[in-house]
Amino acid sequence: MVKLSEHLRRTGVFSMEEVNRVMPPPEVLKKGPVAVVECIQEIPCDPCHASCPFGAIKEFKDINDLPEIDWEKCTGCTLCVAKCPGLAIFVVDASCDGDDALLKLPYEFYPVPEKGEEVELLNRAGEVVGKGEVRSVIEPHKDGTKVVTVHVPKDMIADVRHVRVVR
């Protein structure tokens, strides 16, 4: 069983130390889109592994294992993002020129953002940390979970985990 940090147990939010443990190294982030897993639940669950056509989410030794990603195999396709029932997977693409990056986040709320729309960027605690532009909204599995791609400053890729539509 994973030992939850005191901070996570008390707040329900990853500390920056915990975030840094799951984020790919800078050289991986610069190559192109790659999935990041912030799963903390050791429960019988493996749709992320089952949905990955590239074998980037390593096979589980036990159905209760936490997912691990082989970043060399990951293409950032977002199939695992849409299949994770805990909304604990997202994709980071920091290969863009300049100071901007793309985040591909699971989204299961209404209203659904639209391409080109400005949205509020939220951190893990639900606090507004900035504004971003929606680049696309897709529904890879046609089962309700959409993946919203949002344009964010590169220095915020470790902070932003959701968006809020403000119309």
LUMLOBA-8494 format. One line per 3 residues: their letters; for each residue x, y, z of N, C-alpha, C, O. Coordinates in Angstrom, 3 decimals, decimal comma. Layout:
! LUMLOBA-8494
A) X:Y:Z:X:Y:Z:X:Y:Z:X:Y:Z | ...
END
This chain:
! LUMLOBA-8494
MVK) 0,841:-1,180:0,000:0,000:0,000:0,000:0,884:1,240:0,000:1,903:1,284:0,690 | 0,485:2,265:-0,789:1,221:3,512:-0,844:0,996:4,267:0,453:-0,133:4,391:0,928 | 2,079:4,766:1,015:1,963:5,572:2,226:1,740:7,012:1,787:2,624:7,641:1,205
LSE) 0,541:7,529:2,075:0,216:8,898:1,709:0,982:9,862:2,598:1,121:9,639:3,800 | 1,473:10,928:2,001:2,175:11,934:2,786:1,186:12,615:3,720:-0,023:12,590:3,488 | 1,702:13,213:4,762:0,852:13,938:5,699:0,134:15,079:4,976:-1,044:15,334:5,229
HLR) 0,836:15,759:4,084:0,244:16,858:3,321:-0,930:16,368:2,471:-1,994:16,987:2,467 | -0,740:15,271:1,758:-1,799:14,716:0,919:-2,976:14,234:1,763:-4,131:14,471:1,409 | -2,696:13,578:2,847:-3,757:13,086:3,734:-4,558:14,259:4,327:-5,780:14,185:4,454
RTG) -3,858:15,329:4,683:-4,508:16,483:5,314:-5,271:17,347:4,314:-6,361:17,827:4,624 | -4,705:17,557:3,096:-5,288:18,508:2,150:-5,995:17,856:0,971:-6,862:18,466:0,344 | -5,619:16,606:0,669:-6,152:15,961:-0,522:-5,457:16,421:-1,796:-5,912:16,109:-2,897
VFS) -4,374:17,151:-1,659:-3,670:17,746:-2,785:-2,198:17,337:-2,744:-1,577:17,352:-1,682 | -1,642:16,972:-3,903:-0,217:16,647:-4,000:0,620:17,842:-3,567:0,291:18,985:-3,886 | 1,705:17,577:-2,840:2,692:18,613:-2,551:3,586:18,743:-3,784:3,573:17,861:-4,642
MEE) 4,351:19,812:-3,887:5,257:19,972:-5,032:6,305:18,861:-5,045:6,755:18,459:-6,118 | 6,697:18,365:-3,894:7,637:17,237:-3,840:7,012:16,015:-4,508:7,679:15,319:-5,274 | 5,748:15,752:-4,225:5,054:14,612:-4,839:4,852:14,828:-6,336:4,971:13,889:-7,123
VNR) 4,550:16,050:-6,725:4,400:16,378:-8,144:5,714:16,120:-8,868:5,731:15,502:-9,933 | 6,807:16,590:-8,294:8,121:16,419:-8,932:8,507:14,948:-9,075:9,255:14,591:-9,985 | 8,006:14,096:-8,188:8,294:12,658:-8,287:7,625:12,009:-9,495:8,154:11,038:-10,037
VMP) 6,472:12,525:-9,928:5,752:11,889:-11,038:5,951:12,600:-12,378:5,631:12,033:-13,423 | 6,469:13,819:-12,368:6,681:14,556:-13,615:7,873:13,989:-14,367:8,883:13,638:-13,758 | 7,763:13,898:-15,676:8,917:13,464:-16,469:10,060:14,467:-16,346:9,832:15,643:-16,062
PPE) 11,281:14,002:-16,558:12,408:14,937:-16,513:12,321:15,938:-17,671:11,673:15,656:-18,679 | 12,963:17,099:-17,538:12,890:18,148:-18,565:13,230:17,662:-19,975:12,609:18,092:-20,947 | 14,207:16,774:-20,087:14,594:16,308:-21,433:13,476:15,504:-22,096:13,352:15,522:-23,321
VLK) 12,668:14,805:-21,316:11,514:14,072:-21,857:10,415:15,061:-22,239:9,802:14,927:-23,298 | 10,166:16,047:-21,389:9,125:17,042:-21,651:9,396:17,832:-22,923:8,458:18,216:-23,623 | 10,650:18,076:-23,229:11,015:18,865:-24,411:10,825:18,098:-25,716:10,756:18,711:-26,782
KGP) 10,738:16,755:-25,653:10,628:15,938:-26,863:9,253:15,978:-27,510:9,132:15,832:-28,726 | 8,217:16,176:-26,703:6,864:16,170:-27,250:5,876:15,720:-26,199:6,232:15,583:-25,029 | 4,621:15,486:-26,606:3,590:15,144:-25,625:3,879:13,829:-24,908:4,327:12,852:-25,508
VAV) 3,605:13,836:-23,599:3,847:12,653:-22,779:2,845:12,641:-21,623:2,537:13,681:-21,040 | 2,350:11,462:-21,306:1,378:11,319:-20,219:2,070:11,390:-18,865:3,224:10,991:-18,709 | 1,328:11,911:-17,891:1,780:11,995:-16,507:0,667:11,402:-15,645:-0,510:11,704:-15,841
VEC) 1,052:10,556:-14,687:0,069:9,901:-13,819:0,203:10,429:-12,399:1,288:10,406:-11,817 | -0,913:10,906:-11,844:-0,947:11,346:-10,448:-1,917:10,469:-9,660:-2,695:10,968:-8,847 | -1,865:9,173:-9,904:-2,740:8,214:-9,237:-2,132:7,833:-7,884:-0,934:7,570:-7,778
IQE) -2,986:7,808:-6,852:-2,516:7,429:-5,522:-3,304:6,263:-4,954:-3,039:5,818:-3,837 | -4,276:5,762:-5,716:-5,170:4,725:-5,207:-4,712:3,336:-5,629:-4,721:3,014:-6,817 | -4,319:2,528:-4,686:-3,988:1,132:-4,973:-5,283:0,332:-4,881:-5,599:-0,280:-3,861
IPC) -6,019:0,363:-5,994:-7,309:-0,320:-6,086:-7,320:-1,151:-7,362:-6,502:-0,909:-8,249 | -8,223:-2,122:-7,483:-8,264:-2,922:-8,707:-8,735:-2,079:-9,895:-9,932:-1,860:-10,080 | -7,778:-1,614:-10,691:-8,079:-0,689:-11,783:-6,953:-0,768:-12,801:-5,785:-0,648:-12,431
DPC) -7,274:-0,965:-14,068:-6,223:-0,928:-15,089:-6,688:-0,456:-16,463:-6,068:-0,840:-17,455 | -7,751:0,361:-16,585:-8,161:0,804:-17,906:-7,100:1,632:-18,626:-7,079:1,663:-19,857 | -6,229:2,296:-17,890:-5,162:3,058:-18,543:-4,241:2,115:-19,314:-3,911:2,366:-20,473
HAS) -3,834:1,040:-18,665:-2,967:0,052:-19,323:-3,692:-0,606:-20,496:-3,126:-0,755:-21,579 | -4,933:-0,992:-20,275:-5,702:-1,684:-21,318:-5,968:-0,790:-22,529:-6,100:-1,289:-23,646 | -6,048:0,519:-22,318:-6,370:1,423:-23,428:-5,155:1,883:-24,213:-5,313:2,452:-25,293
CPF) -3,952:1,658:-23,711:-2,748:2,178:-24,362:-2,312:1,276:-25,522:-1,871:0,149:-25,297 | -2,435:1,768:-26,766:-2,058:0,939:-27,917:-0,544:0,827:-28,124:-0,093:0,053:-28,967 | 0,236:1,589:-27,368:1,685:1,610:-27,555:2,449:0,873:-26,459:3,675:0,778:-26,512
GAI) 1,733:0,356:-25,473:2,395:-0,323:-24,364:3,175:0,625:-23,474:4,091:0,204:-22,767 | 2,818:1,907:-23,502:3,544:2,901:-22,705:3,192:2,815:-21,226:4,011:3,159:-20,374 | 1,984:2,361:-20,914:1,634:2,156:-19,507:1,986:0,702:-19,209:1,379:-0,234:-19,728
KEF) 2,976:0,557:-18,365:3,540:-0,763:-18,113:2,502:-1,723:-17,556:1,603:-1,337:-16,810 | 2,649:-2,974:-17,936:1,737:-4,010:-17,455:1,823:-4,113:-15,937:2,900:-4,021:-15,349 | 0,677:-4,304:-15,326:0,616:-4,399:-13,870:0,992:-5,812:-13,434:0,538:-6,792:-14,026
KDI) 1,814:-5,913:-12,408:2,093:-7,232:-11,822:0,891:-7,678:-11,005:0,590:-8,869:-10,916 | 0,202:-6,698:-10,406:-0,989:-6,940:-9,595:-2,013:-5,886:-9,996:-1,645:-4,733:-10,217 | -3,271:-6,248:-10,093:-4,330:-5,331:-10,516:-4,428:-4,100:-9,615:-5,017:-3,092:-10,005
NDL) -3,860:-4,177:-8,428:-3,883:-3,052:-7,492:-2,668:-2,125:-7,617:-2,571:-1,135:-6,891 | -1,748:-2,437:-8,525:-0,556:-1,609:-8,687:-0,910:-0,222:-9,199:-1,936:-0,032:-9,853 | -0,055:0,741:-8,896:-0,193:2,074:-9,464:0,411:2,068:-10,869:1,409:1,386:-11,104
PEI) -0,171:2,807:-11,793:0,358:2,843:-13,164:1,749:3,468:-13,227:2,074:4,407:-12,500 | 2,546:2,911:-14,119:3,866:3,471:-14,413:3,952:3,663:-15,917:3,489:2,820:-16,686 | 4,547:4,780:-16,335:4,635:5,091:-17,760:6,062:4,945:-18,256:7,011:5,396:-17,614
DWE) 6,195:4,305:-19,416:7,461:4,266:-20,140:7,420:5,475:-21,072:6,832:5,403:-22,151 | 8,037:6,580:-20,669:7,950:7,819:-21,416:8,554:7,717:-22,805:8,237:8,530:-23,673 | 9,416:6,735:-23,034:9,980:6,561:-24,376:8,944:6,003:-25,352:9,038:6,240:-26,556
KCT) 7,959:5,267:-24,841:6,915:4,690:-25,699:5,687:5,587:-25,812:4,890:5,429:-26,736 | 5,529:6,510:-24,896:4,322:7,331:-24,849:4,320:8,360:-25,982:5,312:9,054:-26,205 | 3,189:8,447:-26,697:3,024:9,412:-27,782:2,146:10,591:-27,384:2,003:11,542:-28,152
GCT) 1,553:10,537:-26,183:0,655:11,593:-25,759:-0,695:11,541:-26,449:-1,353:12,568:-26,612 | -1,107:10,353:-26,855:-2,343:10,183:-27,640:-3,611:10,502:-26,864:-4,647:10,742:-27,485 | -3,579:10,515:-25,552:-4,678:10,842:-24,628:-5,696:9,720:-24,417:-6,691:9,939:-23,726
LCV) -5,490:8,546:-24,975:-6,457:7,463:-24,742:-6,523:7,097:-23,264:-7,607:6,838:-22,741 | -5,387:7,073:-22,589:-5,375:6,761:-21,155:-6,016:7,881:-20,333:-6,644:7,618:-19,307 | -5,860:9,122:-20,781:-6,440:10,267:-20,076:-7,954:10,110:-19,997:-8,559:10,305:-18,942
AKC) -8,554:9,754:-21,127:-10,011:9,626:-21,194:-10,522:8,373:-20,497:-11,683:8,329:-20,091 | -9,684:7,359:-20,350:-10,139:6,101:-19,733:-9,952:6,040:-18,225:-10,574:5,202:-17,573 | -9,131:6,885:-17,659:-8,866:6,833:-16,219:-10,100:7,267:-15,438:-10,504:8,426:-15,531
PGL) -10,713:6,361:-14,666:-11,908:6,736:-13,911:-11,624:7,720:-12,778:-12,542:8,375:-12,285 | -10,370:7,828:-12,365:-9,999:8,752:-11,295:-9,552:10,110:-11,801:-9,186:10,976:-11,006 | -9,576:10,314:-13,135:-9,139:11,571:-13,749:-7,730:11,939:-13,275:-7,425:13,109:-13,043
AIF) -6,885:10,921:-13,136:-5,551:11,103:-12,558:-4,434:11,120:-13,590:-3,259:11,113:-13,225 | -4,782:11,142:-14,881:-3,773:11,157:-15,938:-4,022:12,368:-16,824:-5,170:12,703:-17,117 | -2,963:13,012:-17,243:-3,037:14,133:-18,171:-1,801:14,084:-19,052:-0,870:13,329:-18,771
VVD) -1,779:14,872:-20,104:-0,648:14,902:-21,028:-0,050:16,301:-21,023:-0,768:17,301:-21,030 | 1,280:16,351:-21,011:2,025:17,602:-21,073:2,802:17,615:-22,387:3,461:16,638:-22,743 | 2,713:18,742:-23,105:3,522:18,938:-24,306:4,266:20,254:-24,148:3,716:21,328:-24,391
ASC) 5,529:20,155:-23,737:6,362:21,339:-23,530:7,337:21,532:-24,675:8,315:22,266:-24,539 | 7,078:20,870:-25,823:7,988:20,968:-26,963:7,732:22,197:-27,819:8,470:22,456:-28,770 | 6,688:22,960:-27,491:6,356:24,170:-28,247:7,485:25,185:-28,118:8,170:25,231:-27,096
DGD) 7,677:25,998:-29,156:8,665:27,069:-29,081:8,199:28,132:-28,100:6,999:28,306:-27,887 | 9,126:28,824:-27,520:8,782:29,927:-26,637:8,427:29,490:-25,238:8,880:28,452:-24,756 | 7,612:30,296:-24,599:7,285:30,105:-23,187:5,971:29,365:-22,959:5,503:29,282:-21,823
DAL) 5,369:28,830:-24,014:4,065:28,197:-23,886:4,129:26,686:-24,040:5,031:26,143:-24,678 | 3,153:26,025:-23,441:3,030:24,564:-23,509:1,553:24,220:-23,696:0,681:25,085:-23,612 | 1,297:22,945:-23,950:-0,071:22,452:-24,049:-0,294:21,412:-22,969:0,560:20,560:-22,726
LKL) -1,453:21,487:-22,319:-1,878:20,463:-21,378:-3,146:19,837:-21,925:-4,038:20,535:-22,405 | -3,220:18,513:-21,849:-4,409:17,774:-22,274:-5,003:17,157:-21,015:-4,439:16,235:-20,425 | -6,157:17,691:-20,619:-6,749:17,366:-19,330:-8,096:16,667:-19,479:-8,866:16,998:-20,380
PYE) -8,392:15,691:-18,594:-9,723:15,064:-18,624:-10,772:16,076:-18,187:-10,519:16,916:-17,323 | -11,960:15,985:-18,797:-13,011:16,959:-18,491:-14,364:16,273:-18,522:-14,733:15,671:-19,531 | -15,112:16,358:-17,422:-16,415:15,705:-17,320:-17,491:16,649:-16,787:-18,401:16,211:-16,084
FYP) -17,399:17,926:-17,109:-18,331:18,917:-16,585:-19,083:19,611:-17,711:-18,742:19,481:-18,887 | -20,115:20,352:-17,319:-20,822:21,238:-18,239:-20,721:22,639:-17,681:-20,734:22,804:-16,461 | -20,623:23,647:-18,512:-20,591:23,560:-19,959:-19,223:23,072:-20,446:-18,202:23,252:-19,782
VPE) -19,238:22,461:-21,608:-18,000:21,991:-22,235:-17,351:23,197:-22,912:-18,016:23,934:-23,640 | -16,057:23,397:-22,675:-15,389:24,523:-23,339:-15,338:24,314:-24,847:-15,452:23,191:-25,338 | -15,167:25,402:-25,561:-15,098:25,347:-27,016:-13,725:25,802:-27,484:-13,053:26,587:-26,816
KGE) -13,318:25,293:-28,648:-12,036:25,678:-29,237:-11,968:27,195:-29,362:-12,907:27,833:-29,838 | -10,839:27,766:-28,927:-10,626:29,202:-28,992:-11,118:29,960:-27,773:-10,818:31,144:-27,619 | -11,869:29,299:-26,906:-12,431:29,957:-25,728:-11,359:30,173:-24,656:-10,481:29,332:-24,463
EVE) -11,443:31,304:-23,970:-10,563:31,546:-22,830:-11,194:30,908:-21,599:-12,385:31,083:-21,341 | -10,392:30,167:-20,841:-10,863:29,487:-19,635:-9,950:29,849:-18,467:-8,811:30,275:-18,657 | -10,474:29,670:-17,257:-9,644:29,833:-16,080:-8,852:28,554:-15,866:-9,381:27,453:-16,013
LLN) -7,597:28,704:-15,522:-6,723:27,571:-15,217:-6,764:27,356:-13,714:-6,578:28,297:-12,942 | -7,008:26,112:-13,296:-7,119:25,795:-11,878:-5,992:24,871:-11,443:-5,552:24,012:-12,206 | -5,527:25,054:-10,210:-4,531:24,143:-9,657:-5,235:22,954:-8,998:-6,459:22,848:-9,070
RAG) -4,492:22,076:-8,368:-5,061:20,871:-7,746:-6,066:21,190:-6,636:-6,953:20,384:-6,354 | -5,934:22,350:-6,011:-6,842:22,740:-4,937:-8,068:23,478:-5,469:-8,929:23,888:-4,691 | -8,154:23,650:-6,795:-9,295:24,329:-7,392:-9,176:25,836:-7,417:-10,149:26,536:-7,696
EVV) -7,993:26,336:-7,126:-7,765:27,779:-7,124:-7,394:28,257:-8,527:-6,676:27,563:-9,248 | -7,872:29,419:-8,912:-7,535:30,008:-10,201:-6,085:30,476:-10,163:-5,685:31,230:-9,276 | -5,292:30,009:-11,155:-3,887:30,395:-11,211:-3,541:31,127:-12,506:-2,392:31,512:-12,722
GKG) -4,537:31,314:-13,362:-4,300:32,028:-14,608:-5,418:31,797:-15,601:-6,478:31,270:-15,263 | -5,159:32,206:-16,839:-6,113:32,006:-17,930:-5,390:31,324:-19,071:-4,192:31,522:-19,274 | -6,135:30,515:-19,815:-5,563:29,822:-20,949:-6,567:29,733:-22,076:-7,757:29,979:-21,883
EVR) -6,081:29,380:-23,253:-6,941:29,248:-24,424:-7,123:27,773:-24,773:-6,159:27,009:-24,815 | -8,372:27,388:-25,021:-8,679:26,011:-25,417:-8,268:25,821:-26,875:-8,680:26,586:-27,747 | -7,462:24,808:-27,131:-7,011:24,488:-28,481:-7,868:23,414:-29,134:-8,070:23,425:-30,349
SVI) -8,374:22,480:-28,317:-9,254:21,440:-28,872:-10,016:20,769:-27,741:-9,625:20,829:-26,576 | -11,114:20,130:-28,119:-11,895:19,309:-27,202:-12,249:18,044:-27,979:-12,905:18,101:-29,019 | -11,799:16,889:-27,449:-12,093:15,621:-28,115:-12,709:14,651:-27,108:-12,611:14,840:-25,895
EPH) -13,338:13,620:-27,638:-13,897:12,557:-26,811:-13,421:11,236:-27,424:-14,151:10,614:-28,196 | -12,193:10,803:-27,082:-11,567:9,668:-27,757:-12,363:8,363:-27,725:-12,335:7,597:-28,688 | -13,066:8,107:-26,633:-13,768:6,825:-26,496:-15,270:6,949:-26,631:-15,979:5,949:-26,518
KDG) -15,773:8,146:-26,868:-17,215:8,383:-27,026:-18,011:7,868:-25,833:-19,124:7,365:-25,989 | -17,429:7,996:-24,630:-18,112:7,499:-23,430:-18,344:8,584:-22,387:-18,702:8,280:-21,249 | -18,147:9,835:-22,759:-18,440:10,927:-21,846:-17,248:11,728:-21,379:-17,377:12,934:-21,167
TKV) -16,081:11,105:-21,209:-14,915:11,859:-20,758:-14,267:12,532:-21,959:-13,815:11,875:-22,897 | -14,234:13,840:-21,905:-13,601:14,604:-22,970:-12,167:14,932:-22,550:-11,827:14,890:-21,368 | -11,348:15,255:-23,525:-9,992:15,705:-23,260:-9,876:17,112:-23,831:-10,017:17,330:-25,034
VTV) -9,616:18,057:-22,939:-9,491:19,461:-23,318:-8,009:19,796:-23,418:-7,254:19,609:-22,463 | -7,603:20,288:-24,571:-6,233:20,752:-24,749:-6,235:22,255:-24,560:-6,959:22,984:-25,238 | -5,408:22,706:-23,620:-5,363:24,126:-23,281:-3,933:24,637:-23,353:-2,983:23,954:-22,969
HVP) -3,811:25,847:-23,851:-2,540:26,539:-24,000:-2,211:27,200:-22,666:-3,010:27,987:-22,159 | -1,040:26,893:-22,085:-0,638:27,457:-20,791:0,829:27,878:-20,839:1,588:27,383:-21,671 | 1,228:28,782:-19,956:2,654:29,092:-19,848:3,434:27,856:-19,361:2,953:27,116:-18,502
KDM) 4,619:27,642:-19,906:5,428:26,474:-19,529:5,709:26,421:-18,032:5,800:25,338:-17,455 | 5,845:27,576:-17,408:6,163:27,562:-15,982:4,970:27,137:-15,126:5,085:27,071:-13,902 | 3,822:26,845:-15,755:2,638:26,428:-15,003:2,268:24,955:-15,239:1,249:24,491:-14,727
IAD) 3,081:24,216:-16,006:2,694:22,837:-16,330:2,653:21,921:-15,110:1,951:20,910:-15,121 | 3,385:22,259:-14,078:3,350:21,432:-12,860:2,225:21,853:-11,925:1,980:21,187:-10,918 | 1,537:22,948:-12,241:0,493:23,472:-11,358:-0,924:23,253:-11,881:-1,806:22,854:-11,121
VRH) -1,151:23,509:-13,165:-2,506:23,480:-13,721:-3,002:22,039:-13,868:-2,323:21,192:-14,450 | -4,215:21,772:-13,323:-4,788:20,430:-13,434:-6,248:20,411:-13,858:-6,846:19,343:-13,985 | -6,822:21,585:-14,076:-8,211:21,621:-14,541:-8,487:22,999:-15,123:-7,711:23,938:-14,947
VRV) -9,612:23,092:-15,819:-10,047:24,381:-16,359:-11,486:24,635:-15,953:-12,247:23,709:-15,674 | -11,838:25,903:-15,926:-13,218:26,282:-15,628:-13,695:27,234:-16,719:-13,040:28,224:-17,045 | -14,852:26,902:-17,266:-15,476:27,741:-18,270:-16,166:28,901:-17,566:-16,913:28,697:-16,609
VR) -15,914:30,115:-18,039:-16,560:31,300:-17,488:-17,194:32,043:-18,661:-16,509:32,699:-19,446 | -18,502:31,927:-18,761:-19,186:32,594:-19,891:-20,062:33,698:-19,399:-20,715:34,371:-20,196
END
